[in-house]
């Protein structure tokens, strides 16, 4: 079936189709990917677009291109990156339980360490600003879900930014997007304990890294148990 992408590069559409086939298991680890010529004919595109798409898949750890031999599928669990989380959950009607738990466990690990590092690395003025964000969330707990969620995400972006860890910031972006792909999960993770948020604010102001980490561990660990 010809590829007819509106306002997209042809190679992007070829890439997305092959990537979906790999993540869905239609192309399993070790399977040869159809040749450039076959893919070009089947998809109604030129071979340059196929070649570009395959290079991107190789960079993402989904295939291995061998000169003179077939391109073979790799196991994405061993070679893929965080960006695959979105593809694993997007478009489905049921969230795979193992994916949900994996996302929430990573969220907890990042959150706890980011809170500890934020207190250690941010100056008093920055900690005061972030503490204010925590109190802003506490003030609307139990109210409009979108408002609470928006403020909560703003708080977490500030905490992770305050940690000074760029990798955490990029991972947080992927985690937030993965959770947002399923509104039901996102809503279930809305904080409901205003007092806990106020304790986080106090720990930030006091410069107590362990107290901040403990509050976050209880908050995010509870989400793992509730939805994992």
Backbone as a ProteinNet text record, in pm:
[ID]
protein_1_A
[PRIMARY]
XXXXXXXXXXXXXXXXXXXXXXXXXXXXXXXXXXXXXXXXXXXXXXXXXXXXXXXXXXXXXXXXXXXXXXXXXXXXXXXXXXXXXXXXXXXXXXXXXXXXXXXXXXXXXXXXXXXXXXXXXXXXXXXXXXXXXXXXXXXXXXXXXXXXXXXXXXXXXXXXXXXXXXXXXXXXXXXXXXXXXXXXXXXXXXXXXXXXXXXXXXXXXXXXXXXXXXXXXXXXXXXXXXXX
[TERTIARY]
84.9	0	88.2	72.8	159	150.1	263.9	269.4	236.9	138.4	99.1	97.3	213	220.8	186.8	85.5	55.6	155.7	231.2	325.8	431.3	466.5	571.4	667.2	791.2	886.5	847.1	870.4	837.1	914.4	1040.5	1122.2	1066.2	1000.6	941.1	829.8	747.8	636.7	687.4	788.3	848	907.8	979	1039	933	822.4	718.7	651.5	631.7	566.5	656.5	783.8	875.6	894	903.2	918.7	798.4	679.3	558.7	558.8	603	607.4	702.2	812.7	910	855.6	796.8	745.8	623.8	544.6	426.8	462	587.1	628.6	604.8	552.3	533	668	769.1	907.5	976.6	1015.5	1071.4	1223.3	1285.6	1431.5	1493.9	1589.7	1656.3	1597.6	1474.5	1411.8	1483.5	1492.9	1546.6	1439.9	1480.6	1390.4	1385.8	1269.1	1264	1366.2	1415.9	1519.3	1468.2	1560.6	1523.2	1432.7	1467.6	1389.1	1246.6	1231.9	1099.1	1018.1	1081	1009.6	966.4	1054.8	1021.4	901.7	897.8	785.8	657.5	667.5	548	487.2	572.9	524.3	505.6	550.6	533.2	620.4	743.7	836.4	968.2	1059.2	1190.3	1284.7	1389.6	1481.5	1560.5	1580.5	1650.8	1573.1	1440.3	1357	1365.9	1367.5	1379.2	1514.3	1618.7	1754.4	1767.7	1711.5	1716	1639	1523.5	1443.3	1517.8	1584.5	1658.8	1776.6	1841.6	1952.9	1903.3	1787	1730.5	1694.5	1641.8	1608.6	1734.5	1842.3	1968.6	2020.4	2010.1	2054.5	1973.4	1845.9	1758.6	1777.7	1862.6	1888	1783.2	1709.2	1602.4	1643.2	1741.3	1789.4	1941.3	2001.3	2144.3	2160.5	2222.6	2245.1	2380.7	2382.5	2505.9	2533.5	2651.4	2688.2	2700.7	2626.3	2631.5	2540.9	2471.7	2380.8	2249.7	2152.9	2022.6	2029.2	1944.7	1925.1	1837.8	1882	1807.7	1755	1642.9	1577.6	1651.6	1672.7	1731.2	1620.9	1651.5	1556.4	1556.1	1444.4	1438.9	1455.6	1426.1	1441.4	1588.6	1676.4	1819.4	1891.2	1832.2	1904	1832.4	1704.5	1627.3	1648.6	1588.1	1599.5	1465.6	1467.5	1347.3	1236.1	1274.3	1172.5	1075.3	1114.5	1025.9	904.8	912.3	797.7	671.3	685.4	568.5	507.5	592.1	540.3	475.5	521.4	466.8	327	294.9	164.2	70.8	126	42.2	-44.3	-169.8	-259.1	-332.2	-296.1	-365.1	-485.3	-570.8	-687.5	-666.2	-569.5	-536.9	-388.1	-350.7	-210.4	-150.8	-44.6	19.2	68.6	33.2	65.9	215.2	296.2	440.6	498.7	439.3	486.5	450.8	327	284.1	376	400	483.9	626.6	678	813.4	822.2	722.8	721.3	715.2	626.7	610	731	798.2	917.7	1031.7	1047.9	1151.5	1117	989.3	941.2	976.1	957	988	1138.4	1218.6	1363.4	1418.1	1372.1	1417.5	1370.5	1243.4	1187.3	1259.2	1286.6	1352.6	1492.3	1568.8	1705.6	1707.9	1614.5	1608.6	1574.8	1483.7	1447.5	1568.3	1640.7	1759.6	1864.7	1888.6	1988.6	1944.7	1814.8	1763.1	1793	1767	1794.6	1944.9	2026.6	2171.1	2231.2	2174.9	2237.8	2176.1	2046.9	1980.8	2011.2	2020.4	2043.8	1912.1	1920.7	1803.5	1690.8	1725.9	1623.4	1548.2	1623.4	1559.4	1474.6	1524.3	1446.4	1318	1324.1	1204.5	1102.6	1150.2	1058.8	991.5	1068.3	1012.2	918.6	953.7	864.7	730.7	735.5	612	527.5	593.1	519.8	451.7	521.8	462.6	338.8	347	231.5	118.9	153.5	50.8	-29.2	39.8	-30.5	-119.2	-62.6	-137.8	-266.5	-259.7	-374.7	-492.3	-465.6	-575	-606.4	-537.8	-566.2	-714.4	-774.4	-916.2	-1004.1	-941.9	-1018.3	-1011.1	-1014.4	-1012.1	-890.6	-916.2	-809.1	-703.5	-746.6	-650.5	-562.3	-620.7	-543.3	-440.9	-483.5	-392.5	-281.1	-318.9	-219.5	-119.1	-167.3	-77.1	22.5	-25.9	63.7	161.9	114.1	198.6	312.1	279.8	383	481.4	432	519.9	615.6	563.3	647	758.5	722.1	822.8	927.8	886.6	986.4	1083.7	1034.2	1120.7	1215.1	1163.2	1246.7	1359	1322.4	1423.2	1523.5	1476.2	1569.1	1663.4	1609.5	1690.4	1794.3	1773	1869.9	1999	1990.4	2109.1	2145.7	2056.5	2086.5	2010.6	2081.9	2018.7	1952.2	2014.7	1956.4	1821	1810.9	1683	1577.2	1616.7	1519	1464.5	1552.4	1508	1423.1	1460.8	1383.1	1245.9	1240.6	1111.6	1017.8	1070.5	986.8	922.5	1001	948.3	845.7	872.7	780.2	647.5	652.8	530	447.9	514	442.8	383.4	457.5	407.3	281.9	284.2	167.2	50	79.3	-26.9	-96.3	-31.2	-92.4	-218.5	-231.5	-350.6	-411.1	-512.8	-573.9	-618.6	-665	-709.8	-597.1	-480.1	-363.2	-318.7	-315	-273.2	-362.4	-492.6	-585.6	-566.5	-537.3	-518.9	-394	-300.7	-177	-182.2	-298.4	-313.5	-295.1	-209.7	-186.2	-312.5	-329.7	-448.6	-413.8	-284.6	-240.6	-174.3	-251.4	-198.6	-91.5	-110.1	-14.3	123.1	124.6	252.7	325.6	252.1	312.5	367.1	296.8	346.6	473.8	481.9	604.4	720.9	692.5	797.3	844.1	750.3	784.9	872.9	837.3	915.5	1057.1	1068.6	1200.9	1288.3	1226.5	1300.8	1351.9	1266	1305.7	1413.6	1402.6	1497.4	1630	1633.9	1755.3	1777.9	1668.3	1677.1	1656.1	1766.3	1759.5	1693.5	1725.1	1670.1	1520.8	1476.8	1333.5	1258.2	1314.4	1251.3	1244.1	1353.9	1357.2	1256.5	1241.8	1149	1004.2	969.7	834.1	803.5	897.6	877.7	869.7	952.3	950	813.4	755.8	623.3	516.1	525.5	426.7	431.7	548.1	559.8	556.8	605.2	595.7	451.7	368.5	226.6	160.7	205.9	152.3	188.5	311.5	354.4	263.9	239.6	157.3	12.2	-37.5	-177.3	-204.2	-110.4	-134.8	-43.4	59.9	154.5	106.9
-119.7	0	124.3	216.3	333.3	419.9	479.4	570.3	710.7	775.1	910.5	999.2	1043.4	1121.6	1267.4	1319.3	1462.2	1542.3	1628.1	1716.2	1641.3	1521.3	1445	1390.1	1370.3	1308.5	1162.3	1113.2	974.2	880.8	912.8	825.5	817.2	924.9	923.1	818.6	812.6	717.9	575	553.3	420.1	378	470.1	443.6	403.8	480	454.2	318.6	283.7	154.4	38	46.9	-61.1	-69.3	45.6	49.5	-15	15.2	-44.7	-196	-242.1	-386	-457	-390.1	-449.6	-453.2	-342.2	-336	-424.7	-443.4	-530	-677.7	-708.9	-847.4	-907.6	-828.4	-878.6	-914.9	-834.2	-865.6	-895.7	-1020.7	-1064.3	-1053.2	-1050.8	-1046.6	-1158.4	-1122.1	-1219.1	-1228.9	-1182.2	-1187.1	-1093.2	-1134.5	-1041.8	-940.1	-816.2	-713.4	-727.5	-714.4	-719.4	-624	-660.5	-580.2	-441	-351.4	-215	-217.8	-303.3	-310.1	-355.6	-459.2	-511.7	-408.6	-345	-244	-126.4	-84.7	26.8	-6.8	-128.6	-170.3	-183.7	-246.2	-269.3	-138.6	-43	81.7	192.9	167.7	267.6	389.8	367.7	478.4	449.6	547	524.7	458.3	398.2	322.8	414.2	537.5	631.6	652.1	663.2	680.8	558.3	439.4	315.6	310.3	345.7	341.8	437.6	555.3	653.1	603.6	541.5	488.5	377.4	290.7	180.6	231.7	336.6	393.8	448.4	510.7	562.8	448.6	340.3	224.2	162.7	164.2	110.8	199.3	330.6	423.3	407.8	367.5	347.8	211.1	126.9	-5.2	-108.5	-87.7	-181.2	-279.6	-243.4	-334.4	-325	-426.4	-422.6	-437.7	-338	-340.7	-404.1	-505.2	-575.2	-558.3	-509.7	-494.4	-632.3	-650.1	-777.4	-883.8	-852.2	-948.5	-881.1	-956.6	-897.6	-810.7	-709.1	-629.8	-711.2	-727.8	-814	-733.6	-780.4	-716	-750.4	-649.7	-669.9	-674	-728.5	-728.7	-589.5	-516.1	-377.9	-368.9	-478.9	-477.3	-466.5	-517.3	-514.8	-396.6	-339.5	-238.6	-104	-96.5	26.4	126.6	246.4	353	392.1	495.2	539.4	584.4	633.6	684.1	576	449.4	340.5	327.5	385.3	377.7	431.5	541.3	600.8	506.1	437.1	346	222.8	184.4	66.3	90.8	217.1	244.1	321.6	397	483	399.2	436.8	374.1	252	201.7	85.8	125.2	29.1	56.3	6.9	-83.9	-136.5	-118.3	-63.6	-44.8	-177.3	-226.4	-349.2	-330.4	-423.8	-408.7	-397.2	-474.3	-468.8	-334.5	-273.6	-142.3	-36.9	-43.3	52.2	44.7	-75.2	-87.9	-40.2	-72.4	-27.5	123.9	189.1	335.1	395.3	340.7	396.9	372.3	258.1	230.9	324.6	349	442.7	583.7	617.7	748.1	765.6	660	667.7	684.6	606.4	613.1	751.4	802.7	934.8	1041.4	1030.9	1131.5	1139.8	1025.2	1023.2	1082.9	1038.2	1088.5	1234.7	1272.5	1411.8	1504.4	1463.2	1545.6	1563.7	1455.5	1462.6	1555.7	1539.8	1621.9	1768.1	1788.7	1925.1	2001.8	1939.2	2005.3	2031.4	1935.9	1949.1	2052	2062.5	2145.2	2283.6	2296.8	2425.9	2521.4	2650.1	2746.3	2775.5	2851.1	2875.9	2943.6	3035.2	3106	3010.1	2921	2824.8	2724.9	2679.9	2587.5	2652.7	2781.3	2854.3	2859.2	2882	2886.4	2751.4	2643	2509.6	2472.6	2512.7	2488.6	2557.2	2675.3	2746	2669.9	2605.3	2524.9	2405.8	2345	2233	2279.2	2397.2	2450.6	2489.7	2531.7	2562	2436.3	2323.2	2196.8	2161.8	2172.2	2138	2220.2	2344.6	2434.9	2393.5	2315.7	2277.3	2128.2	2053.9	1909.9	1889.2	1796.9	1768.9	1852.1	1943.1	2027.7	1979.5	2072.5	2039.1	1952.9	1839.2	1743.1	1801.4	1870.1	1926.2	2031.2	2109.6	2211.3	2146.6	2047	1977.8	1910.5	1840.8	1769.7	1866.4	1977	2074.9	2130.5	2163.8	2218.2	2112.4	1988.9	1879.2	1853.5	1853.7	1833.5	1950.4	2070.9	2187.7	2173.6	2126	2103	2004.7	1895.1	1793.1	1836	1912.6	1965.7	2056.6	2132.4	2221.9	2143	2038.4	1956	1889.8	1831	1760.5	1859.2	1975.6	2077.3	2120.8	2134.2	2174.6	2072	1946.2	1841.4	1859.3	1931.5	1952.5	1835.8	1736.8	1617.5	1623.5	1645.8	1659.6	1529.8	1416.5	1288	1268.1	1306.6	1296.5	1383.7	1501.2	1591.1	1529.8	1471.1	1410.3	1286.4	1208.5	1090.6	1129.8	1237.6	1284.1	1320.8	1385.5	1420.4	1296	1189.9	1065.7	1001.7	1004.3	944.6	1019.1	1151.7	1231	1203.2	1196.7	1169.5	1029	933.1	795.8	785.8	850.9	848.8	922.6	1035.6	1116.5	1044.1	942.1	868.3	795.3	774	708.3	797.7	876.2	969.9	904.5	779.3	713.2	694.1	656.8	640.5	775.7	875.4	1009.9	1062.3	1039.2	1087.3	1013	882.1	803.3	844.7	911.5	952.4	1093.9	1156.8	1291.6	1285.1	1369	1363.1	1398.1	1329.7	1353.3	1391.3	1390.3	1418	1556	1657.6	1794.1	1809.5	1740	1753.2	1700.4	1594.7	1539.9	1641.5	1712.3	1815.3	1930	1961.9	2067.4	2022.4	1893.5	1841.6	1849.3	1824.7	1837.9	1983.3	2076.2	2218.2	2254.1	2202.1	2231.9	2175.8	2053.6	1990.8	2070.7	2123.5	2205.8	2333.2	2396.5	2521.2	2496	2383.9	2352.6	2299.6	2267.4	2208.7	2067.3	1996.3	1859.3	1760.8	1716.5	1629.9	1495.6	1437.7	1305.7	1313.1	1420.8	1435.8	1451.9	1529.9	1547.5	1414.7	1339.3	1209.9	1113.2	1116.5	1026.8	1057.8	1186.3	1225.3	1179.7	1203	1165.7	1013.8	942.2	796.2	742.6	799	755.8	789	908	951.7	865	854.6	783	631.8	585.1	441.6	398.6	486.2	455.2	440.3	521.4	509.4	376.3	329.6	199.8	89.5	91.4	-12.9	-4.2	115.7	133.1	92.9	123	98.7	-6.2	-43.7	-139	-280.4
0	0	0	-93.8	-102.2	22.5	53.3	167	118.3	179.5	141.4	265.4	309.7	433.2	413.1	482.5	473.8	556.4	489	557.6	638.1	595.7	663.1	558.6	599.9	508.7	488.7	367.2	337.3	428.5	455.5	539.6	681.5	729.8	863.6	871.8	768	768.2	756.8	672.1	659.4	793.2	856.4	987.3	1089	1094.9	1193.8	1170.7	1045	1015.5	1054.2	1020.4	1056	1206.9	1270.2	1416.2	1484	1437.5	1494.5	1474.3	1358.5	1330.6	1425.1	1459.9	1551.3	1693.4	1737.9	1874.9	1894.1	1787.9	1796.1	1788.1	1751.9	1740.8	1604.3	1512.4	1376	1314.6	1347	1315.3	1447.5	1468.8	1596.8	1595.8	1715.7	1722	1639.8	1557.9	1471.6	1333	1315.4	1183.2	1086.7	959.3	859.6	820.5	806.1	755.6	603.4	541.4	395.1	333.3	218	153	118.3	91.9	52.1	-70.3	-165.5	-289.1	-260.5	-177.8	-145.5	-68.1	30.2	109.2	21.7	-66.7	-154.6	-243.2	-294.2	-379.1	-298	-181.4	-99.4	-48.9	-15.2	43.9	-59.5	-180.7	-285.5	-265.9	-217	-192.8	-263.2	-258.9	-319.2	-219.3	-268.7	-183.6	-90.2	-130.6	-42.2	88.5	77.6	196.7	286.8	226.5	303.8	373.7	299.7	356	475.1	461.9	570.5	692.4	669.1	779.9	852.4	778.3	839.3	922.2	875.4	952.6	1086.4	1085.6	1210.2	1304.8	1250.2	1333.3	1393.3	1317.2	1368.8	1481.6	1464.4	1568.6	1696.3	1681.7	1798	1861.8	1801.9	1858.2	1824.4	1716.5	1680.2	1570.7	1490.6	1386.4	1377.7	1313.2	1283	1132.6	1070.8	927	900.2	813.5	779.1	630.9	598.5	458.7	393.3	285	213.9	271.2	378.9	439.7	474.7	523.4	555.7	681.1	685.6	807.4	900.8	1025.2	1118.2	1237.3	1288.5	1402.1	1530.6	1615.1	1747.2	1852.3	1967.5	2078	2140	2123.9	2173.2	2324.5	2395.9	2541.8	2582	2495.9	2524.7	2460.1	2356	2278.7	2269	2305.3	2287.4	2399.4	2381.4	2479.6	2538	2623.5	2692.9	2598.8	2480.1	2387.9	2343.7	2358.9	2318.3	2410.2	2528.8	2619.1	2553.5	2480.6	2416.1	2315	2239.5	2138.1	2200.2	2318.4	2384.4	2438.8	2470	2528.5	2436.9	2341.7	2258.4	2164.6	2156.6	2059.8	2110.4	2230.6	2282.8	2366.1	2393.6	2476.9	2619.3	2637.1	2769.9	2792.2	2907.6	2938.3	2985.3	2921.3	2969.7	3112.3	3199.6	3341.4	3366.3	3291.6	3314.3	3272.2	3168.9	3125.4	3229.8	3281.9	3384.5	3505.3	3553.1	3672.8	3645.5	3528.1	3492.7	3491.9	3431.4	3424.1	3564.6	3648.6	3782.3	3871.4	3854.1	3934	3896.3	3766.5	3723.6	3771.9	3762.3	3811.2	3958.7	4038.5	4180.6	4204	4134	4152.5	4116.1	4002.2	3959.4	4059	4099.6	4189.2	4321.4	4381.2	4512.4	4502.8	4404.6	4393.7	4349.6	4261.3	4216.9	4332.3	4419.9	4535.3	4626.8	4649	4734.7	4672.9	4544.7	4475.8	4465.3	4448.7	4440.5	4568.1	4681.9	4810.3	4825.2	4779.9	4795.2	4700	4579.6	4476	4456.1	4483.8	4461.9	4577.2	4545.9	4653.1	4725.6	4832.6	4917.2	4839.6	4751.1	4674.2	4581.8	4518	4428.2	4505.9	4620.6	4703.3	4750.4	4782.1	4824.7	4711.4	4590.5	4475.5	4454.8	4464.7	4442.9	4557.2	4679.5	4793.6	4770.1	4712	4680.6	4578.8	4484.1	4385.8	4454	4550.8	4624.6	4700.9	4760.2	4833.5	4738.8	4617.1	4516.8	4482.3	4474.2	4446.6	4565.1	4686.5	4807.2	4816.8	4771.7	4783.8	4696.6	4591.6	4500.5	4504.3	4591	4603.9	4633.4	4562	4578.3	4487.3	4413.5	4322.3	4178.8	4084.2	3942.8	3908.7	3847.9	3820.5	3727.8	3623	3528.7	3595.6	3683.3	3753.7	3846.2	3922.5	4014.6	3935.4	3828.3	3748.3	3687.3	3633.6	3573.3	3672.8	3792.4	3894.6	3945	3953.5	4001.7	3902.9	3774.3	3673.4	3673.1	3694.4	3702.4	3820.7	3933.3	4051	4019.3	3952.7	3927.3	3826.7	3728.3	3635.1	3709.6	3806.6	3884.1	3974.7	4040	4127.8	4048.5	3934.6	3855	3795.4	3752.1	3702.7	3814.2	3935.7	4050	4089.5	4048.8	4080.7	4003	3890.5	3808.5	3720.4	3709.1	3630.4	3497.9	3388.7	3257.6	3214	3242.1	3203	3271.3	3397.7	3468.2	3400.7	3357.4	3293.9	3165.4	3085.9	2960.8	2987.7	3087.6	3123.1	3175.1	3253.3	3304.8	3190.6	3087.6	2972.4	2912.5	2896.3	2840.2	2932.6	3063.8	3159.6	3163.9	3162.6	3164.4	3039.2	2924.5	2799.8	2799	2854.2	2858	2944.2	3059.8	3148.4	3084.1	3018.3	2957.5	2842.9	2787	2676.2	2721.4	2852.1	2906.3	3013.7	2979	3073.8	3204	3197.6	3319.3	3418.5	3368.7	3455.4	3509.1	3422.2	3462.6	3574.8	3562.3	3663.7	3795.1	3785.3	3906.9	3984.6	3917.3	3982.6	4039.5	4029.9	4085.2	4237.3	4295.2	4440.3	4519.3	4630.9	4713.1	4856.5	4889.3	5026.6	5032	5065.7	5070.1	5177.6	5290.7	5400.4	5360.4	5280.7	5235.3	5147.5	5065.4	4980.2	5065.5	5172.8	5261.3	5334	5364.8	5426.9	5328.8	5202.3	5101	5093.7	5096.7	5093.6	5213.1	5331.3	5451.8	5440.9	5388.4	5373.3	5277.2	5171.3	5076.1	5142.9	5217.5	5284.6	5390.1	5459.9	5567.1	5513.4	5384.1	5327.8	5375.9	5406.6	5459.3	5343.9	5284.7	5167.1	5197	5311.1	5343	5370.9	5434.4	5459.9	5328.3	5235.8	5104.9	5031.7	5033.9	4965.1	5026.2	5157.8	5226.2	5188.8	5182.7	5145.2	5002.9	4911.9	4772	4756.8	4831.3	4824.2	4864.6	4970	5015.3	4911.3	4852.6	4754	4628.7	4568.2	4441.4	4461	4576.3	4604.7	4619.4	4675.4	4686.5	4551.2	4453.3	4317.8	4255.4	4280.8	4226.5	4279.2	4409	4469.5	4423.1	4404.7	4367	4222.8	4133.2	3991.4	3929.4	4001.9	3942.4	3947.2
[MASK]
++++++++++++++++++++++++++++++++++++++++++++++++++++++++++++++++++++++++++++++++++++++++++++++++++++++++++++++++++++++++++++++++++++++++++++++++++++++++++++++++++++++++++++++++++++++++++++++++++++++++++++++++++++++++++++++++++++

